Amino acid sequence: MKHSHKLLLYAAALGVLLAVFALYTRPDFLVTLANQVWACF
């Protein structure tokens, strides 16, 4: 694997982590997610 491919992979992983962190800072999203998970049981 080329160096540029590895860098792109790391950048994509960092982007996903930042997106998840941004969602966790929104309480309304957490409530909705918890309700959807609870509805499975």
C-alpha positions as CSV (number, residue, x, y, z in Angstrom):
1,M,0.0,0.0,0.0
2,K,1.3,3.4,-0.9
3,H,2.0,6.1,1.6
4,S,-0.7,8.3,0.2
5,H,-3.3,5.5,0.6
6,K,-2.4,5.1,4.3
7,L,-2.7,8.9,4.8
8,L,-6.1,8.9,3.1
9,L,-7.2,6.1,5.4
10,Y,-6.1,7.9,8.5
11,A,-7.8,11.1,7.3
12,A,-11.1,9.2,6.7
13,A,-10.9,7.5,10.2
14,L,-10.3,10.9,11.8
15,G,-13.2,12.4,10.0
16,V,-15.5,9.6,11.1
17,L,-14.4,10.0,14.7
18,L,-14.9,13.8,14.6
19,A,-18.4,13.3,13.1
20,V,-19.3,10.9,15.9
21,F,-18.0,13.2,18.5
22,A,-20.0,16.1,17.0
23,L,-23.1,14.0,17.2
24,Y,-22.5,13.2,20.9
25,T,-22.4,16.9,21.8
26,R,-26.1,17.1,20.7
27,P,-28.4,15.9,23.5
28,D,-31.4,15.6,21.3
29,F,-29.5,13.1,19.1
30,L,-28.5,11.0,22.1
31,V,-32.2,10.9,23.3
32,T,-33.3,9.8,19.9
33,L,-30.6,7.2,19.6
34,A,-31.4,5.8,23.1
35,N,-35.1,5.6,22.2
36,Q,-34.4,3.7,19.0
37,V,-32.1,1.3,20.8
38,W,-34.6,0.7,23.6
39,A,-37.3,0.1,21.0
40,C,-35.4,-3.0,19.8
41,F,-36.1,-4.7,23.2
